[in-house]
Amino acid sequence: MSSGPALKYSHHTLVFLPLEKPEIPERQHLLNDQNHESSRYLRERPKGFIFIRWLQNNQEEHPDAVVGLFASVDRPQELVAIKKLTSITRTEQAADEDNPMAAEVEQSSLDGSDPLVQRQLPLQHDHMEPTSFVKLHACQVHDLGQMVEGNDSEGPEKKNANITLFYKYYNGGTLWDLAQKYIHAHRKVPEGFIWHLISQVGRALSWMHTGHIPSREYNSAHEGSIGWAGEPVNRSQRVLDWNAISHMDAHSGNIWLHYPTDEEKIADPRLEKFTDALPQIILGDFGQSFQAQNDRTHMYYDDVCPDMPEPETLRDKSDLGSALFALLIAQVPEGAVKASPDATDYDLSQWMPNNYSPRLGVCWDKFRRIAELNADGKWFKNIGETTPQDWANFPSNDFAYGTMIAMADSYLNTYAGSDQEESVRWTQRPETTMPYHCVTRISRYHRRDWDTVDSRLKVIREKEFSQAFSGCVEKVQAHIVGAAPPDPPAPNDDSLDSLLPYEAYFPEDSAAEATDAVTAGRATVQPPVLRHPRQQHPQILYPHPTGISWPPIPEEFLQRERITAEAYARRYREKRLGKGKGGGGGA
């Protein structure tokens, strides 16, 4: 069999057209403002975004927000996480309590000249390039909603809002995903990665809490002073009159990993330092964040515990401690972490000495007590019951943003680029990013006719896009560019391939609205391979677009895919030859 030239093949799918829905009158004049970052981003992508899959769409757990993964039609190499907010929470901590805006807009990376942005999160810094803050490309405000009273545990909210956020997509999953895969594989998380997490997230929190980011060059030049009392390397610096930002939701599910692609590294050479062992780490979802000066409801418990030191930092330090704990226990046998029957599950004194360095053990000892306060999810109750004896065991800013980050830099100076580096990329989900409800991974045995696809897309659009994306999601026929498949089998070929006509792979629908071609890359996959799954190399089960560097696929995943492929092939053959259940005829 020979292969023909590259060609287009069609898929019916859904495209989100953000410019179709106008914003509130106060922002409409910004649409054509050449200097407005958010509007400029959307104007450069007028053809919309192809829907790929939901990243978050659970109305029970997250009733006020949905997040989808989309591919830009205008810039096919660009994947975008689009988030829809239908309510504004934390209104009492907003900059303007009477006219609140969503916290993840007030504290975001958007241009500080945007009137909605109160504090711009820096994406670049002299001591950290790039930083670990999430990149928000653009924001639309279609409706601010109506204020309603909350329950006893929550303040008033603005319901029926309609706000669209366009985030950069980070391809490595969450830190929680990584920890769970190490736990299920019963593998120890590399110490170098844990120090990398401390270095990246610690610096992000340091900027939020103090306005200062420790310099790695300075820390490296003063390694010999780490841990010595009074030395500058062990002290946190604070910008004069700095108004701290509290994230309040920095758990491992909101810490994201990213493995920069070759194209990204060419565009920004500073990304070269991130590897499969030390990926980019991003602190995201600022939906619960607020500025310390706007704490109107005593979220810091300064009315109950007025002498508590550094109260604006404690919840974020607790979340960092919980993230450390999830990584440290990945290989711990059940019940083996307690030093005594009365010890809590957070006692790792029996595990740490034989598995991680003493310095990492010191860091965990400092964070253990504060991490325990949120173990049951009752942070506000537990922190209000603490005493000065407890506060003495909390990690200070000097330790968290001085000594600990210096320890991390010292370890990474010898770990990065050495033979000890251990890749964590095997935890990345190998996935295709084809449009939703189109030809899937093993397309031979998942093929649907266009009428069925169209009816499913109509249901999805009316059911799942009806509220948040109402009026700006259209069904189109997207033309995907890829290499041509092999020539069709000969008529007398008795293989499974001959059971489907060649034309079945390339149906055309002239009545469907067409978008411009989406070129091969992260937004597409290779066309289907017309061979029996058992004759394919296992790697073919996961499409690898040209020029994209993918991690090795664990054998257990490949084995599961092989079994699935063979099962589909068997059922398909039985159905076509009339040998399945209810079959009434022979070949």
FENFENSUL-V788887 format. One line per field, one symbol per residue. ss: DSSP state (~ for helix, > for strand, _ for the rest). A space follows every 10 residues. Layout:
# FENFENSUL-V788887
ss: ???
This chain:
# FENFENSUL-V788887
ss: __>___>>>> >>>>>>_~~~ ____~~~~__ ______~~~~ ~~~_____>> >>>>>>____ ____>>>>>> >>______>> >>>>>>>>__ ~~~_______ __~~~~>>__ ________>> ___>>__>>_ __>__>>>>> >>>__>>>__ ______>>>> >>>>>>>>__ ___>~~~~~~ ~~~~~_____ ~~~~~~~~~~ ~~~~~~~~~~ _____~~~~~ ~_~~~_____ _~~~______ ____>>____ _~~~>>>>__ _~~~~~~_~~ ~~~______> >>>______> >~~~______ __________ ~~~~~~~~~~ ~~~~~~~~__ __________ ________~~ ~~_____~~~ ~~~~~~~~~~ ~~______~~ ~~~~___~~~ ~_____~~~~ ~~~~~~~~~~ ~~~~~_____ ____~~~___ __________ __~~~____~ ~~~~~~~~~~ ~~~~______ __>>>>>>>> >>___>____ _____~~~~_ _~~~~_____ ___>___>__ __________ __~~~__~~~ ~_________ ____~~~~~~ ~~~~~~~~~~ ~~~~~~~___ _______
